[in-house]
Amino acid sequence: MSKELIRPEQFCTVKSKSKGELFLLQLSEELQQELDMLYKGAVETFQLGKLIKGTIVALEDNGVLVDIKYKSRGLVPRYEFSEYELKKLNAGDEIEVILDQLEDADGRIVLSYEKAKEMRAWDAVTKLFEEGLPAEGIVTHKVKGGLNVDIGIPAFLPGSQIDLQRVTDFDQYVGQTIKACVLKLNKKRGNVIISRRKYLHDQRSEDRKKILETLTEGQIIQGIVKNITNYGVFIDIGGVDGLLHITDMTWGRVAHPSEMVRIGDNIAVKVLSFDKNNEKCDRKKLKNCQNGDLDDENPCSNMV
């Protein structure tokens, strides 16, 4: 049996221009410019490592499905969210994410909520540092030499910077929400050092100024017992330290100030004198007195 030779000329051929030539022929200059702008915008928007906004489509077992207006929806791994954060998420909510990978094995883009949160936190902490404002965070756990504080990013609070007074028990602060000043910042190394002591000192200075502006001799004011000595009691009235001498604590005799007050007690006192420049004053203690200004000749009937 002979073989038949089949030649290409026997079949219908269709001559067509290349795609590039076709577009050049069909698109006007205006349309071509518009197409170029759309393409450029898409390239700039969907860059790896860039922060973008998306809309939550659904919460799945393995993560959160997010629409960032790309050709496919992206998945944020479930482990990047805390249980508290997951409870607050709902379909339709807007969320900021980082474009981590354009396509995984399943054809989905991979997004990162954790990296986006860290990027935002670094920007916020850097701004606070530059403006000299305090940061707020939660003390997560004790570390060697101090505490770890979550201010959006992990920050180190040295033991010497926890309080105005020396602190030996660091565990008492774990779980507390605190405010602290940012002392040092190194984004490359991921290091942030904060000081609660500086924040408290600055607040104390502001309160002290306000108190001294309104303080007058003879004024009755509330104070907190901060320290007890053999010769009297030191009282804090809004950042100003004053001495309540043992002879001014009562009309009777007192062997030791601790017989009448304890550290932390809130008591009413009368300003006898104060030095505005040195920010010191002496006070006479009152107890449950409703008569206003007093003098030595007309003591309050309820005075101790």
C-alpha positions in Angstrom: 0.0 0.0 0.0 1.5 3.3 -1.1 1.7 6.2 1.2 0.0 9.4 0.3 2.1 12.5 0.8 0.1 15.3 2.5 1.3 18.8 1.7 0.5 21.9 3.7 -1.1 23.6 0.7 -4.0 21.2 0.9 -5.2 22.8 4.2 -6.8 26.2 4.7 -4.4 28.7 6.2 -5.2 31.8 8.2 -2.8 34.7 8.0 -2.8 36.8 11.1 -0.7 39.5 12.6 1.3 39.1 15.7 -0.4 40.1 19.0 1.9 43.1 19.3 1.1 44.3 15.8 -2.7 43.8 16.4 -2.7 45.9 19.6 -0.8 48.6 17.9 -3.3 48.7 15.1 -6.4 48.6 17.2 -5.5 50.8 20.3 -5.5 54.5 20.1 -2.8 56.5 21.7 -5.2 57.5 24.5 -6.2 53.9 25.2 -2.6 52.8 25.1 -1.6 55.4 27.7 -4.5 54.3 29.9 -3.4 50.7 29.6 0.2 51.6 30.5 -1.0 53.5 33.6 -3.1 50.6 34.8 -0.2 48.2 34.3 2.2 50.5 36.1 -0.3 50.9 39.0 -0.7 47.2 39.3 3.0 46.6 39.4 3.5 49.3 42.0 0.6 48.1 44.2 1.4 44.4 44.2 5.1 44.4 45.1 6.5 41.8 47.5 7.0 43.2 51.0 4.6 46.1 50.4 1.9 47.1 52.9 -1.5 46.9 51.3 -5.2 47.0 52.4 -7.6 44.2 51.8 -11.1 43.0 52.8 -11.7 39.9 54.8 -13.7 37.4 52.8 -13.9 34.5 55.2 -12.4 32.9 58.2 -11.2 29.4 57.4 -9.6 26.6 59.5 -6.1 27.3 58.2 -6.3 31.1 58.1 -8.1 34.2 57.0 -9.1 34.7 53.4 -8.5 38.3 52.2 -9.4 40.1 48.9 -6.7 42.6 47.9 -8.2 43.1 44.4 -5.7 40.8 42.7 -6.3 38.0 40.3 -6.8 35.6 43.3 -7.6 36.0 46.9 -4.8 35.8 49.6 -4.6 33.7 52.7 -3.2 34.9 56.0 -2.0 31.9 58.2 -4.1 31.5 61.3 -1.1 31.3 63.6 -0.3 35.0 62.9 -3.4 36.1 64.9 -4.0 35.8 68.6 -7.2 34.2 69.8 -8.3 37.7 70.9 -7.7 39.1 67.5 -9.5 36.2 65.7 -12.6 36.8 67.8 -12.8 40.4 66.6 -12.5 39.6 62.9 -15.5 39.5 60.7 -16.2 39.1 57.0 -16.2 42.5 55.3 -13.7 44.0 57.8 -10.7 45.9 56.3 -7.3 44.6 57.2 -3.7 45.7 56.5 -1.3 43.0 55.2 2.1 42.5 53.7 2.3 40.8 50.3 4.6 37.8 51.1 4.3 35.6 48.0 2.5 36.1 44.7 1.5 32.5 44.4 1.8 29.3 46.5 1.3 25.6 45.5 -2.5 26.1 45.4 -2.3 29.2 43.3 -3.2 31.6 46.1 -1.2 34.7 47.0 0.4 34.5 50.5 -0.2 37.4 52.9 1.2 38.3 56.3 -0.7 40.1 59.0 2.1 39.7 61.5 4.6 41.5 59.3 2.2 44.3 58.6 1.5 44.8 62.3 5.2 44.9 63.0 5.8 47.4 60.2 3.1 49.7 61.5 4.3 49.3 65.1 7.9 50.3 64.1 6.6 53.4 62.3 4.5 54.4 65.4 7.3 53.8 67.9 9.8 55.7 65.8 7.4 58.6 65.6 7.0 58.6 69.4 10.7 58.4 69.9 11.3 61.4 67.5 8.6 63.5 69.2 9.6 62.5 72.8 6.2 61.0 73.6 5.6 57.9 75.8 4.7 54.5 74.5 2.0 52.3 76.1 2.2 48.5 76.3 1.7 45.3 78.3 4.4 43.7 80.4 4.5 40.2 79.0 7.2 38.4 81.0 10.3 38.8 83.1 13.7 38.5 81.4 17.3 38.7 82.6 17.9 42.2 84.0 14.4 43.5 83.5 11.0 43.1 81.8 9.7 42.5 78.3 7.0 44.9 77.2 4.8 44.6 74.2 4.4 48.1 72.7 3.4 46.7 69.3 6.9 45.3 69.1 8.9 43.7 71.9 10.7 46.3 74.1 13.2 45.9 76.9 12.5 47.6 80.2 15.7 47.5 82.4 15.2 46.8 86.1 16.8 50.1 87.0 14.2 51.9 84.8 11.0 50.3 86.2 10.2 52.8 89.0 11.5 55.9 90.7 12.4 53.6 93.7 14.5 50.5 93.5 12.4 47.4 92.5 13.4 43.8 93.5 10.2 42.0 92.6 9.8 42.2 88.9 6.9 39.6 88.8 4.4 42.1 90.3 4.4 44.1 87.0 3.7 41.1 84.6 0.3 41.6 83.0 0.1 45.3 83.8 -0.4 48.0 81.2 2.3 50.7 81.6 3.5 53.9 79.9 7.2 54.4 79.3 9.6 56.7 77.4 11.6 55.3 74.5 15.2 55.7 75.3 16.9 53.8 72.4 15.7 52.5 69.1 17.5 50.3 66.5 15.3 49.0 63.8 18.0 47.0 62.0 18.8 45.0 65.2 15.2 45.0 66.3 16.1 46.6 69.7 13.9 49.0 71.7 14.8 50.1 75.2 12.2 52.0 77.3 12.1 53.7 80.7 9.1 53.8 83.0 11.2 55.7 85.5 11.8 58.6 83.1 8.1 58.7 82.3 7.1 58.8 86.0 9.8 61.5 86.7 8.4 63.7 83.8 4.8 63.2 85.0 5.9 64.1 88.6 7.6 67.2 87.4 4.4 68.3 85.5 2.2 67.6 88.5 4.7 69.4 90.8 4.5 72.6 88.6 0.7 72.6 88.7 0.6 72.1 92.5 3.1 74.9 93.2 1.2 77.3 91.1 -1.9 76.9 93.3 -0.3 76.1 96.7 -0.7 78.7 99.4 0.2 78.9 103.1 -2.7 77.8 105.3 -4.2 75.7 102.6 -5.7 72.3 103.5 -4.9 69.6 101.0 -4.9 65.8 100.7 -1.6 63.9 100.6 -0.2 60.4 100.6 2.2 59.1 103.2 5.4 58.1 101.3 8.0 57.6 104.1 8.1 57.5 107.9 11.1 58.5 110.0 11.8 59.0 113.7 11.3 62.8 113.4 8.2 62.9 111.2 6.4 61.8 108.0 7.1 62.6 104.4 4.0 63.2 102.4 3.4 63.5 98.6 0.9 66.0 97.4 0.8 65.6 93.7 4.6 65.4 93.2 5.7 67.8 95.9 7.3 66.3 98.9 6.6 67.8 102.3 7.6 67.1 105.9 5.0 66.6 108.6 7.0 66.9 111.8 6.2 64.6 114.7 5.4 67.7 116.9 2.8 68.8 114.4 1.0 65.4 114.1 -1.2 65.8 117.2 -1.8 67.9 120.2 -0.7 65.0 122.5 2.6 63.2 122.7 3.6 60.6 120.1 6.6 58.3 120.6 6.9 57.5 116.9 5.0 58.6 113.8 4.2 55.0 112.9 1.7 55.0 115.8 -0.5 57.3 113.8 0.0 56.7 110.1 1.2 54.0 107.7 2.8 54.2 104.3 0.1 54.7 101.7 -2.3 56.4 104.0 -4.3 59.3 102.4 -4.5 62.2 104.9 -5.5 65.8 105.0 -2.8 68.3 105.9 -2.5 72.1 106.4 0.4 73.9 104.7 2.4 75.9 107.2 5.2 77.1 104.9 6.8 76.2 101.6 9.8 77.1 99.5 8.7 77.4 95.8 12.2 77.3 94.5 13.3 74.2 96.4 9.8 72.7 96.1 9.6 71.8 99.8 6.9 72.5 102.4 6.0 71.7 106.0 2.5 70.6 106.9 0.2 70.2 109.9 -1.9 67.0 109.8 -5.7 67.1 110.1 -8.1 64.2 110.5 -11.7 64.4 109.3 -11.8 68.1 109.9 -14.7 70.0 108.2 -14.0 73.5 109.6 -11.7 74.7 106.8 -8.8 77.0 108.0 -7.6 76.3 111.5 -5.4 78.1 114.0 -3.6 76.8 117.1 -6.1 78.5 119.4 -9.1 76.9 117.8 -8.3 73.3 117.1 -10.7 71.0 115.3 -12.6 68.8 117.8 -11.8 65.8 115.7 -8.0 66.5 115.5 -5.9 63.6 116.6 
